[in-house]
Amino acid sequence: MLKRSGVTEPFSVEKIITGLSRACQGRPVSQDQIAILANQVEDEVRALGSAQISSNDIGKAILEPLAELDAVSYLRYASVHSNFDLDDFEAAVKRLQGERNSAVSS
């Protein structure tokens, strides 16, 4: 895995679980759900077949399934991963509300 700083380190599903656990702290998300999501991300990353993947790409692979799992956890994770400013945060909330409203009306 290639980090933003340019440092290379081995891919670690444990680091994904740690990051997800922080984002999901206090939310109705079980450790089993976190482990399943982390394994899905690991499978997706390995399926790319690349010898080196950026931490940014790993973060992007986490965002969509995390949004489906828990919107608040998604916002927490995305705000750190994507360096959200207030406008980004507001746009993400509106997007999630729109997705939620369209799912309810379907």
C-alpha positions in Angstrom: 0.0 0.0 0.0 1.3 3.4 -0.9 0.5 6.1 1.7 -0.1 9.8 1.0 3.4 10.5 2.5 5.0 8.3 -0.2 5.8 5.5 2.3 5.0 2.0 1.3 3.7 -0.6 3.7 2.0 -4.0 3.5 -1.8 -4.0 3.1 -3.5 -4.6 6.5 -7.1 -5.6 6.9 -6.6 -4.9 10.7 -5.9 -1.2 9.9 -9.2 -1.1 8.0 -11.0 -2.7 10.9 -9.4 -0.1 13.3 -10.5 2.8 11.1 -14.0 1.5 10.6 -14.3 0.8 14.4 -13.4 4.4 15.1 -15.9 5.7 12.6 -18.6 3.4 13.9 -18.0 4.0 17.6 -21.3 4.5 19.4 -23.3 3.6 16.3 -25.6 0.5 15.9 -22.9 -1.3 13.9 -21.6 -4.7 15.2 -18.0 -5.8 15.0 -19.2 -8.6 12.7 -20.5 -6.0 10.3 -17.2 -4.2 10.4 -15.3 -7.4 9.8 -17.5 -8.3 6.8 -17.1 -4.8 5.3 -13.3 -4.9 5.8 -13.1 -8.3 4.2 -15.2 -7.0 1.2 -12.7 -4.2 0.8 -9.8 -6.6 1.0 -11.3 -8.8 -1.7 -11.9 -5.7 -3.9 -8.4 -4.5 -3.4 -6.9 -7.9 -4.1 -9.1 -8.3 -7.2 -7.5 -5.3 -8.7 -4.4 -7.4 -9.1 -2.0 -4.5 -8.6 1.2 -5.0 -6.7 0.7 -1.6 -5.1 -2.5 0.3 -4.3 -2.8 3.8 -2.8 -4.3 4.4 0.6 -6.6 6.8 -1.2 -8.0 4.0 -3.4 -8.5 1.8 -0.3 -10.4 4.7 1.4 -12.6 5.1 -1.7 -13.3 1.4 -1.6 -14.6 1.7 1.9 -16.9 4.7 1.4 -19.8 3.3 -0.6 -20.4 0.1 1.5 -19.9 2.1 4.7 -22.6 4.6 3.5 -25.0 1.7 3.0 -24.1 0.3 6.4 -24.5 3.5 8.5 -24.7 7.1 7.2 -23.2 8.7 10.3 -20.2 6.4 10.3 -19.8 7.2 6.6 -19.8 10.9 7.3 -17.2 10.4 10.1 -14.9 8.3 7.9 -15.3 10.5 4.8 -14.7 13.7 6.7 -11.2 12.3 7.8 -10.4 10.4 4.6 -11.5 13.1 2.2 -10.4 16.1 4.3 -14.0 17.5 4.3 -14.6 21.2 4.7 -18.0 22.4 5.8 -19.3 22.6 2.2 -18.2 19.0 1.5 -19.9 17.9 4.7 -23.1 19.6 3.7 -23.1 18.2 0.2 -22.5 14.7 1.6 -25.4 15.0 4.0 -27.7 16.2 1.2 -26.6 13.3 -1.1 -27.3 10.8 1.7 -30.7 12.3 2.4 -31.6 12.2 -1.3 -30.6 8.5 -1.5 -32.5 7.7 1.6 -35.6 9.6 0.4 -35.5 7.8 -3.0 -35.1 4.4 -1.3 -38.1 5.1 1.0 -40.3 6.2 -1.9 -39.4 3.1 -4.0 
